[in-house]
Amino acid sequence: MPLLTRLASRLLDLPPAVAHELEFQVDLRVPMPDGIVLLANRIAPRGGENLPIVVIRSPYTPRGKKPDMTSRLIAERGYQVIMQNCRGTFGSGGQYRPFRDEREDGLATLDWLADQPWFSGKATMFGLSYHGYVQLAAGPGAPGFVGALVPQMAASRVYEVQHGLALCLQGVLTWIYQQYVGHLEESFLGKMRVAARRTGVLRKGYAHLPVSEADRVITGRTVPHFQEILRNDSPRDEFWAAMDHAKRVPDIQAPVHLVGGWYDFFLADQLADYQALREAGRNPHLTIGPWPHASLGGLKAGFQESLTWYDAHLRGNPDALRPSPVRVCVMGIDEWTDLPSWPPPAVPNRWYLRPGGVLSPKPADAAEAPSRYRYDPADPTPSLGGAVVLGGGPKNNHKIETRKDVLIFTSAPMTRGTTVMGTVSAELYTRSSLKHTDFFARLCDVAPNGKSINICDGIVRLTPGSPVDQDGIHRITVSLSPTAYCFRAGHRIRLQVSSGAHPMHNRNLGTGEPIATATAIRVADQEVLHDDNHPSAVVLPLLFVPVAGVRKTTEHL
């Protein structure tokens, strides 16, 4: 076993390798129905034609003339691995249209397996992010020999990269840079140079106006996929509909285990896929840890849970499975909890915004002056941590909370541990000097030492068509991402309210011009009302008592 493979095995805490002599086939030709040929490599234990097959479909990892690390790690655990490059990438024919051809190409690839001399009659798929999306795209209608799927940090649709009308600028530009600059560098030194330049280059892209030129700023060329994102702002547009397989998810017959992270931008849609499978009677498994997208902890969990799932469903070892189908990490106390399903029963509990930055379980009973701030897109409220690729996860938000364009509302210290499980929301009564503006809400945990750690957040973009009363007041509901979190005794609950989180979301320039071409900037004067007639509040799904069927486990992934 090569040194790097041994190190990766230890880092990922994988079970011992069972195969040490591997065979390797390069550039297998996989024909598509339209005549295009995709290329794939096969790595397998020597003489392993009867072993289950793991398919990895990737636009990121070049096949190469030697086995890639992921394929080798899986093959050493007793599987045949097919590493295929997606259409238009690394020698595979056709045009690369991100996400748009993966259902048809995936199904054709699975059908191709059955005609190969080493076909064993059992297959699965592997991977996270794009590699997970292709599983959910091809899963509905897949051949019956596909006996297991483990999509990791992925969902059946990708429209949520826009969060409605607010573009997830950081996520999109980071992906564009990685896909069209980083992944095209095949040499180690080339990749190191790209990584070294990444932060500075992306910072220029985030700041650039108009946004339509940001792809050229970071890659040196126009990227058609980025331009399509900017042109299509509705999930009903054909561009997004071609990438949306959510309605087909209930048709997946193979057993599915979804692995996600509380700070992953796919989480909400991933949980929608989980719910769709449950409603279809499929009994999916679900694992959610305290990870941002593609973090080491998530990679480790993805490998471990995949191998366990394959062992149970492809090798006939159901005893490998844990007793409960759902396991989530309760952040704040860093404990894993087993559940029969997600979400567990919880009671919506309102904590009301009050004057002086107070967050109280009691609403106002009289008139109170609103809280005010000014938002200037020329100096946008910055984002820190959260559901992004680079620099994501839990971070100390104290510095951001000292800004004049951020309101904070903080509770008294908790007298006992208080656990939140489910989807958090903020019900806000707002007023703005502009018809085009944003309101961003973020839930935080404030430790006794003053550190304010972000838990989950969300954004609403208002337009002239948004509901408003005769006094110009909007009653808005900001849906924050799902979470599982315990506020320890002595810690405080905090809600941030602002009008931006740049570059997580593109800044709202206040003019109503299209995101792609806007350059003019208008300053917004904002109000958040919290009197007896306008009870702004954050709504927390609280667990007051242990829920039947819930148990803590000391087994950490």
C-alpha positions as CSV (number, residue, x, y, z in Angstrom):
1,M,0.0,0.0,0.0
2,P,1.5,3.4,-1.0
3,L,2.5,5.7,1.8
4,L,-0.1,8.4,1.0
5,T,-2.8,5.8,0.9
6,R,-1.8,4.5,4.3
7,L,-1.8,8.0,5.7
8,A,-5.2,8.7,4.2
9,S,-6.6,5.5,5.6
10,R,-5.5,6.5,9.1
11,L,-6.7,10.1,8.7
12,L,-10.2,8.9,7.7
13,D,-10.1,6.1,10.3
14,L,-11.1,3.5,7.7
15,P,-11.4,-0.2,8.4
16,P,-8.3,-2.3,7.5
17,A,-7.7,-3.0,3.8
18,V,-8.6,-6.5,2.7
19,A,-7.1,-6.3,-0.8
20,H,-3.4,-5.4,-1.4
21,E,-3.0,-6.5,-5.0
22,L,-5.0,-4.3,-7.4
23,E,-5.6,-4.4,-11.1
24,F,-6.1,-1.3,-13.1
25,Q,-7.8,-0.5,-16.5
26,V,-7.5,2.9,-18.1
27,D,-9.8,4.8,-20.5
28,L,-12.7,2.4,-20.7
29,R,-15.1,3.7,-23.3
30,V,-18.7,4.3,-22.1
31,P,-21.1,5.2,-24.9
32,M,-24.0,7.5,-24.3
33,P,-27.3,7.3,-26.1
34,D,-26.4,10.5,-28.2
35,G,-23.2,8.9,-29.5
36,I,-20.9,10.7,-27.1
37,V,-18.3,8.5,-25.4
38,L,-17.3,9.1,-21.7
39,L,-14.1,7.7,-20.4
40,A,-13.6,5.7,-17.1
41,N,-11.0,3.8,-15.2
42,R,-11.5,0.6,-13.3
43,I,-9.5,-0.4,-10.2
44,A,-10.3,-3.6,-8.4
45,P,-8.7,-6.3,-6.3
46,R,-7.0,-8.8,-8.5
47,G,-9.4,-11.5,-9.5
48,G,-12.3,-9.5,-8.0
49,E,-14.8,-9.8,-10.9
50,N,-17.5,-11.0,-8.4
51,L,-17.1,-8.1,-6.0
52,P,-19.7,-5.2,-5.8
53,I,-19.1,-2.3,-8.1
54,V,-18.8,1.3,-6.8
55,V,-19.3,4.0,-9.5
56,I,-17.8,7.5,-9.0
57,R,-18.9,10.1,-11.6
58,S,-16.7,13.2,-11.3
59,P,-16.1,16.5,-13.2
60,Y,-13.3,17.3,-10.7
61,T,-10.9,14.4,-10.4
62,P,-9.0,13.4,-13.5
63,R,-8.8,9.7,-14.0
64,G,-5.0,9.8,-14.8
65,K,-2.8,6.8,-15.6
66,K,-2.6,5.7,-12.0
67,P,-5.5,5.0,-9.6
68,D,-6.8,8.1,-7.8
69,M,-6.7,8.2,-4.0
70,T,-10.5,7.7,-3.5
71,S,-10.8,4.8,-5.9
72,R,-7.8,3.1,-4.3
73,L,-9.1,3.5,-0.8
74,I,-12.4,1.9,-1.7
75,A,-10.9,-0.9,-3.9
76,E,-8.6,-1.9,-1.0
77,R,-11.8,-2.5,1.1
78,G,-12.9,-5.2,-1.4
79,Y,-14.8,-3.4,-4.2
80,Q,-14.5,-2.8,-7.9
81,V,-14.4,0.9,-8.6
82,I,-15.3,2.7,-11.8
83,M,-14.0,6.3,-11.8
84,Q,-15.7,8.1,-14.7
85,N,-15.2,11.7,-15.8
86,C,-18.4,13.5,-16.6
87,R,-19.3,14.7,-20.0
88,G,-16.8,17.3,-21.4
89,T,-14.2,16.8,-18.6
90,F,-10.7,15.3,-18.7
91,G,-11.1,13.5,-22.0
92,S,-14.7,12.5,-21.9
93,G,-16.6,13.6,-25.0
94,G,-19.2,16.2,-25.3
95,Q,-19.8,19.7,-23.8
96,Y,-19.5,20.1,-20.0
97,R,-22.8,21.7,-18.9
98,P,-22.7,21.5,-15.1
99,F,-25.4,19.4,-13.5
100,R,-27.6,19.3,-16.7
101,D,-26.6,15.9,-18.2
102,E,-26.0,13.8,-15.2
103,R,-29.3,11.9,-15.1
104,E,-29.1,10.6,-18.6
105,D,-25.4,10.0,-18.5
106,G,-25.6,8.4,-15.1
107,L,-28.3,6.0,-16.2
108,A,-26.5,5.1,-19.4
109,T,-23.3,4.4,-17.4
110,L,-25.2,2.1,-15.0
111,D,-26.7,0.2,-18.0
112,W,-23.2,-0.1,-19.5
113,L,-22.0,-1.9,-16.4
114,A,-24.3,-4.9,-17.0
115,D,-22.5,-5.6,-20.3
116,Q,-19.0,-5.8,-18.9
117,P,-17.2,-9.1,-18.3
118,W,-16.5,-8.1,-14.7
119,F,-20.1,-7.2,-13.9
120,S,-21.0,-8.8,-10.6
121,G,-24.7,-8.0,-10.4
122,K,-24.4,-5.6,-7.5
123,A,-23.5,-1.9,-7.7
124,T,-23.6,1.4,-5.9
125,M,-22.3,5.0,-6.2
126,F,-20.1,7.1,-4.0
127,G,-19.2,10.7,-3.3
128,L,-20.1,14.1,-1.9
129,S,-21.2,17.4,-3.4
130,Y,-21.4,17.0,-7.2
131,H,-20.6,13.3,-6.8
132,G,-23.6,13.0,-4.4
133,Y,-25.8,15.0,-6.7
134,V,-25.2,12.5,-9.6
135,Q,-26.4,9.7,-7.3
136,L,-29.7,11.5,-6.7
137,A,-30.0,12.4,-10.4
138,A,-29.5,8.8,-11.6
139,G,-31.1,7.0,-8.6
140,P,-34.7,7.3,-9.8
141,G,-35.2,4.6,-12.5
142,A,-31.7,3.1,-11.9
143,P,-31.4,-0.6,-12.7
144,G,-32.4,-3.0,-9.9
145,F,-28.8,-4.1,-9.3
146,V,-28.1,-0.7,-7.8
147,G,-28.4,-1.8,-4.2
148,A,-27.4,1.2,-2.2
149,L,-26.7,5.0,-2.4
150,V,-25.0,7.3,0.0
151,P,-25.2,11.0,-1.2
152,Q,-23.0,13.1,1.0
153,M,-23.5,16.9,1.4
154,A,-25.6,16.9,-1.7
155,A,-29.2,17.3,-2.8
156,S,-31.4,16.5,-5.8
157,R,-31.5,20.2,-6.8
158,V,-29.1,23.1,-7.0
159,Y,-31.3,26.1,-7.2
160,E,-30.8,26.9,-3.5
161,V,-27.4,28.3,-4.4
162,Q,-29.5,31.4,-5.1
163,H,-31.5,31.5,-1.8
164,G,-34.5,32.9,-3.7
165,L,-33.5,36.2,-5.2
166,A,-30.3,36.6,-3.3
167,L,-27.3,35.1,-5.1
168,C,-24.9,33.1,-2.9
169,L,-22.0,35.0,-4.4
170,Q,-19.2,33.4,-2.4
171,G,-20.3,29.9,-3.0
172,V,-20.9,30.4,-6.8
173,L,-17.6,32.2,-7.4
174,T,-15.6,29.8,-5.3
175,W,-17.0,26.9,-7.3
176,I,-16.4,28.7,-10.6
177,Y,-12.7,29.3,-9.6
178,Q,-12.2,25.7,-8.4
179,Q,-13.9,24.2,-11.5
180,Y,-12.5,26.4,-14.2
181,V,-9.1,27.2,-12.7
182,G,-8.2,24.8,-9.9
183,H,-9.4,21.5,-11.4
184,L,-7.8,22.2,-14.7
185,E,-4.3,22.2,-13.2
186,E,-3.2,18.6,-13.1
187,S,0.3,19.1,-11.7
188,F,0.9,19.4,-7.9
189,L,2.9,22.6,-8.3
190,G,0.2,24.1,-10.5
191,K,-2.5,23.3,-8.0
192,M,-0.4,24.8,-5.2
193,R,0.0,28.1,-7.2
194,V,-3.8,28.2,-7.8
195,A,-4.5,27.7,-4.1
196,A,-2.0,30.4,-3.2
197,R,-3.7,32.9,-5.4
198,R,-7.2,31.9,-4.6
199,T,-8.0,34.2,-1.6
200,G,-6.8,37.3,-3.3
201,V,-8.4,36.5,-6.6
202,L,-11.7,35.7,-5.1
203,R,-11.7,38.8,-3.0
204,K,-11.5,40.9,-6.2
205,G,-14.3,38.9,-7.7
206,Y,-16.6,39.4,-4.7
207,A,-16.0,43.2,-4.7
208,H,-16.4,43.7,-8.4
209,L,-19.4,45.4,-10.1
210,P,-21.1,44.6,-12.2
211,V,-21.4,41.0,-11.0
212,S,-21.6,39.7,-14.6
213,E,-17.9,40.5,-15.0
214,A,-16.8,38.6,-11.8
215,D,-16.2,35.4,-13.7
216,R,-13.7,37.2,-15.9
217,V,-12.1,38.8,-12.9
218,I,-11.3,35.4,-11.3
219,T,-10.8,33.1,-14.3
220,G,-9.8,35.5,-17.1
221,R,-12.7,34.4,-19.3
222,T,-16.5,34.4,-19.5
223,V,-18.0,31.3,-17.9
224,P,-21.3,30.4,-19.6
225,H,-22.6,28.5,-16.5
226,F,-22.1,31.6,-14.4
227,Q,-23.9,33.8,-16.9
228,E,-26.8,31.4,-17.1
229,I,-27.1,31.6,-13.3
230,L,-27.4,35.4,-13.5
231,R,-30.0,35.2,-16.3
232,N,-32.3,32.8,-14.6
233,D,-33.7,33.9,-11.3
234,S,-36.7,31.5,-11.0
235,P,-36.7,27.8,-10.2
236,R,-39.3,27.4,-12.9
237,D,-36.8,28.5,-15.6
238,E,-35.8,25.7,-17.9
239,F,-32.1,26.2,-16.9
240,W,-32.9,25.2,-13.2
241,A,-35.6,22.7,-14.0
242,A,-33.2,20.6,-16.0
243,M,-31.1,20.2,-12.9
244,D,-33.9,19.6,-10.5
245,H,-34.7,16.0,-9.7
246,A,-36.6,16.5,-6.4
247,K,-39.9,15.2,-7.8
248,R,-38.2,12.0,-8.8
249,V,-36.6,11.3,-5.4
250,P,-39.5,9.2,-4.1
251,D,-39.0,6.8,-7.0
252,I,-35.5,5.8,-5.8
253,Q,-35.7,2.1,-5.0
254,A,-32.2,1.6,-3.6
255,P,-31.7,2.1,0.1
256,V,-30.4,5.6,0.7
257,H,-28.2,7.0,3.5
258,L,-27.9,10.8,3.4
259,V,-24.8,12.4,5.1
260,G,-24.9,16.1,5.7
261,G,-23.5,19.0,7.8
262,W,-25.2,21.6,9.8
263,Y,-23.1,24.3,8.0
264,D,-23.6,22.8,4.5
265,F,-25.5,24.9,2.0
266,F,-27.2,21.8,0.6
267,L,-28.7,20.9,4.0
268,A,-32.2,22.3,3.6
269,D,-32.7,20.6,0.2
270,Q,-31.0,17.4,1.5
271,L,-33.5,17.2,4.3
272,A,-36.4,17.8,1.8
273,D,-35.0,14.7,-0.1
274,Y,-35.0,12.8,3.2
275,Q,-38.6,13.7,3.9
276,A,-39.6,12.8,0.4
277,L,-38.1,9.3,0.8
278,R,-39.8,8.8,4.2
279,E,-43.2,9.8,2.8
280,A,-42.6,7.3,0.0
281,G,-42.0,4.6,2.6
282,R,-38.3,4.1,1.8
283,N,-36.9,4.3,5.3
284,P,-33.8,6.4,4.5
285,H,-30.9,6.8,7.0
286,L,-29.6,10.3,7.9
287,T,-26.4,11.5,9.5
288,I,-25.7,15.2,10.2
289,G,-22.6,16.4,11.8
290,P,-21.1,19.8,12.8
291,W,-19.4,20.3,9.4
292,P,-19.3,22.8,6.6
293,H,-19.2,21.6,3.1
294,A,-16.5,19.2,2.1
295,S,-14.7,19.5,5.5
296,L,-12.4,16.8,6.8
297,G,-15.0,15.6,9.4
298,G,-17.6,15.3,6.7
299,L,-15.2,13.4,4.4
300,K,-14.4,11.0,7.2
301,A,-18.1,10.4,8.0
302,G,-18.9,10.0,4.3
303,F,-16.3,7.3,3.8
304,Q,-17.2,5.4,7.0
305,E,-21.0,5.6,6.5
306,S,-20.7,4.6,2.9
307,L,-18.6,1.5,3.6
308,T,-21.0,0.5,6.4
309,W,-24.0,1.0,4.1
310,Y,-22.4,-1.0,1.3
311,D,-21.5,-3.8,3.7
312,A,-25.1,-4.0,4.9
313,H,-26.9,-3.8,1.5
314,L,-24.4,-5.2,-1.0
315,R,-22.7,-7.9,1.2
316,G,-25.8,-9.0,3.2
317,N,-24.6,-7.8,6.6
318,P,-27.5,-5.9,8.2
319,D,-25.9,-6.2,11.6
320,A,-23.4,-3.5,10.5
321,L,-26.2,-0.9,10.7
322,R,-26.8,1.1,13.8
323,P,-30.1,0.7,15.6
324,S,-31.6,4.1,14.8
325,P,-31.9,5.4,11.3
326,V,-31.1,9.0,12.2
327,R,-28.0,10.2,14.0
328,V,-27.2,13.9,14.5
329,C,-24.6,15.9,16.3
330,V,-26.0,18.3,18.9
331,M,-23.7,21.2,18.7
332,G,-22.9,23.2,21.7
333,I,-22.3,20.0,23.8
334,D,-20.8,18.0,20.9
335,E,-22.8,14.9,21.6
336,W,-24.3,12.5,19.0
337,T,-28.0,11.7,19.4
338,D,-29.9,8.8,17.8
339,L,-33.4,9.5,16.6
340,P,-36.1,7.4,14.9
341,S,-36.7,10.2,12.4
342,W,-36.0,13.9,11.7
343,P,-37.1,16.3,13.0
344,P,-38.0,15.1,16.5
345,P,-41.1,16.5,18.1
346,A,-40.4,20.0,19.4
347,V,-42.4,23.0,20.7
348,P,-42.1,26.3,18.8
349,N,-40.9,28.9,21.4
350,R,-40.8,32.6,20.7
351,W,-38.1,34.9,22.0
352,Y,-39.1,38.5,21.5
353,L,-36.9,41.4,20.3
354,R,-37.0,44.2,22.8
355,P,-35.5,47.7,23.2
356,G,-31.8,47.9,24.2
357,G,-30.9,44.8,22.4
358,V,-32.8,42.5,24.7
359,L,-34.1,39.1,23.7
360,S,-36.9,38.0,26.0
361,P,-39.5,35.2,26.3
362,K,-42.0,37.9,27.1
363,P,-43.5,40.1,24.3
364,A,-43.9,43.9,24.6
365,D,-47.1,45.1,26.2
366,A,-46.8,48.8,25.2
367,A,-45.5,51.0,22.5
368,E,-41.7,50.9,22.0
369,A,-39.4,52.8,19.7
370,P,-38.0,50.6,16.8
371,S,-34.4,49.7,16.5
372,R,-32.7,51.5,13.6
373,Y,-29.6,51.2,11.4
374,R,-28.3,52.3,8.1
375,Y,-27.1,49.9,5.4
376,D,-24.6,51.1,2.8
377,P,-23.8,48.7,0.0
378,A,-20.5,50.5,-0.6
379,D,-19.4,49.2,2.8
380,P,-21.5,46.0,3.0
381,T,-22.0,44.1,6.2
382,P,-19.5,41.3,5.9
383,S,-20.3,37.6,6.4
384,L,-18.2,35.3,8.7
385,G,-18.5,31.6,8.8
386,G,-21.7,29.8,8.1
387,A,-22.7,27.7,5.1
388,V,-19.9,28.5,2.7
389,V,-17.1,26.4,1.2
390,L,-14.1,28.6,2.3
391,G,-14.0,29.7,5.9
392,G,-17.3,28.2,6.7
393,G,-18.6,26.7,9.9
394,P,-18.9,28.2,13.4
395,K,-16.9,31.4,14.0
396,N,-16.7,34.1,16.6
397,N,-19.0,36.9,15.3
398,H,-18.0,39.5,18.0
399,K,-16.2,41.8,15.5
400,I,-19.2,41.9,13.1
401,E,-21.6,42.6,16.0
402,T,-19.8,45.8,16.9
403,R,-20.7,47.3,13.5
404,K,-23.4,50.1,13.5
405,D,-25.2,48.3,10.7
406,V,-25.8,45.1,12.8
407,L,-28.5,44.9,15.4
408,I,-28.1,42.3,18.2
409,F,-30.7,41.0,20.6
410,T,-29.4,38.9,23.5
411,S,-31.1,36.8,26.1
412,A,-30.3,36.5,29.8
413,P,-28.0,33.6,30.6
414,M,-29.7,30.2,30.4
415,T,-30.3,28.7,33.8
416,R,-30.1,25.2,32.3
417,G,-29.2,23.5,29.1
418,T,-31.7,24.5,26.3
419,T,-31.8,22.3,23.2
420,V,-33.0,23.4,19.8
421,M,-33.7,20.8,17.1
422,G,-35.4,21.6,13.8
423,T,-35.8,24.7,11.6
424,V,-35.4,28.1,13.2
425,S,-37.2,31.2,11.9
426,A,-37.3,34.9,12.6
427,E,-40.6,36.7,12.4
428,L,-39.7,40.4,11.9
429,Y,-41.6,43.6,11.4
430,T,-39.5,45.8,9.3
431,R,-39.6,49.1,7.5
432,S,-37.1,50.5,5.0
433,S,-36.5,53.7,3.1
434,L,-36.1,51.6,0.0
435,K,-38.4,49.2,-1.8
436,H,-35.5,47.0,-2.8
437,T,-33.6,45.8,0.3
438,D,-32.5,42.7,2.3
439,F,-33.0,41.5,5.9
440,F,-30.5,38.9,7.1
441,A,-31.0,37.1,10.4
442,R,-28.5,34.9,12.3
443,L,-28.8,32.9,15.5
444,C,-25.7,32.8,17.7
445,D,-24.6,31.3,21.0
446,V,-22.9,33.8,23.4
447,A,-20.5,32.1,25.8
448,P,-19.7,33.6,29.2
449,N,-16.4,34.9,27.8
450,G,-18.3,37.0,25.2
451,K,-17.6,34.8,22.1
452,S,-20.6,34.9,19.8
453,I,-20.7,31.7,17.7
454,N,-23.0,31.5,14.7
455,I,-25.4,28.6,14.5
456,C,-27.7,29.2,11.5
457,D,-28.9,32.0,9.4
458,G,-31.1,33.1,6.5
459,I,-32.0,36.0,4.3
460,V,-35.1,37.7,2.7
461,R,-34.9,40.0,-0.3
462,L,-37.8,42.5,-0.5
463,T,-39.0,44.0,-3.7
464,P,-41.9,46.4,-4.6
465,G,-44.2,43.4,-4.8
466,S,-43.5,42.3,-1.2
467,P,-46.5,42.5,1.1
468,V,-46.6,45.8,3.1
469,D,-49.2,47.6,5.2
470,Q,-50.3,51.2,5.0
471,D,-47.6,52.3,7.3
472,G,-44.9,50.8,5.1
473,I,-44.3,47.9,7.5
474,H,-43.3,44.5,6.2
475,R,-44.1,41.4,8.2
476,I,-41.4,39.0,7.0
477,T,-40.4,35.4,8.0
478,V,-36.7,34.6,7.6
479,S,-36.2,30.9,7.4
480,L,-32.9,30.0,9.0
481,S,-31.3,26.7,8.2
482,P,-32.1,23.6,10.3
483,T,-30.0,22.9,13.3
484,A,-29.5,20.8,16.5
485,Y,-27.9,22.9,19.2
486,C,-27.8,23.0,23.0
487,F,-27.3,26.4,24.7
488,R,-25.5,25.4,27.9
489,A,-26.3,26.9,31.3
490,G,-24.6,30.3,31.5
491,H,-24.7,30.8,27.7
492,R,-27.1,33.3,26.1
493,I,-29.2,33.2,22.9
494,R,-28.5,36.0,20.4
495,L,-30.2,37.1,17.2
496,Q,-28.4,39.3,14.7
497,V,-30.4,41.4,12.3
498,S,-28.7,43.2,9.4
499,S,-29.2,43.9,5.7
500,G,-26.3,42.0,4.3
501,A,-23.8,39.2,4.6
502,H,-21.3,39.8,1.9
503,P,-19.9,37.9,0.1
504,M,-22.0,34.9,1.3
505,H,-24.9,36.7,-0.5
506,N,-24.5,39.4,-3.1
507,R,-25.1,42.8,-1.7
508,N,-28.5,44.4,-2.5
509,L,-27.6,47.7,-4.1
510,G,-31.0,49.1,-3.4
511,T,-31.9,50.1,-7.0
512,G,-33.8,47.1,-8.3
513,E,-31.5,46.7,-11.3
514,P,-30.7,43.2,-12.3
515,I,-27.9,41.5,-10.3
516,A,-25.9,41.0,-13.4
517,T,-25.6,44.6,-14.5
518,A,-26.3,46.8,-11.5
519,T,-23.6,49.3,-10.5
520,A,-25.5,52.2,-8.9
521,I,-25.7,52.2,-5.1
522,R,-28.4,53.5,-2.7
523,V,-28.2,53.6,1.0
524,A,-31.0,52.1,3.0
525,D,-32.3,53.4,6.4
526,Q,-33.8,50.4,8.2
527,E,-36.1,49.8,11.1
528,V,-37.0,46.7,13.1
529,L,-40.2,47.2,15.1
530,H,-40.8,45.3,18.3
531,D,-43.7,46.9,20.2
532,D,-47.0,45.4,21.3
533,N,-48.5,45.6,17.8
534,H,-45.4,44.3,16.1
535,P,-44.0,41.4,18.1
536,S,-40.8,40.6,16.2
537,A,-39.4,37.3,17.5
538,V,-37.0,34.4,16.8
539,V,-38.9,31.1,16.8
540,L,-36.9,28.2,18.3
541,P,-38.0,24.5,18.1
542,L,-37.2,23.6,21.7
543,L,-37.0,20.2,23.3
544,F,-38.1,20.8,26.9
545,V,-37.9,17.1,27.9
546,P,-36.2,14.1,26.5
547,V,-38.1,12.8,23.5
548,A,-39.2,9.1,23.4
549,G,-36.8,7.2,21.2
550,V,-34.0,9.7,21.6
551,R,-30.8,8.4,23.0
552,K,-27.3,9.9,23.3
553,T,-24.4,7.9,21.9
554,T,-20.7,8.3,22.7
555,E,-19.9,7.0,19.2
556,H,-18.4,10.0,17.3
557,L,-17.8,9.8,13.6
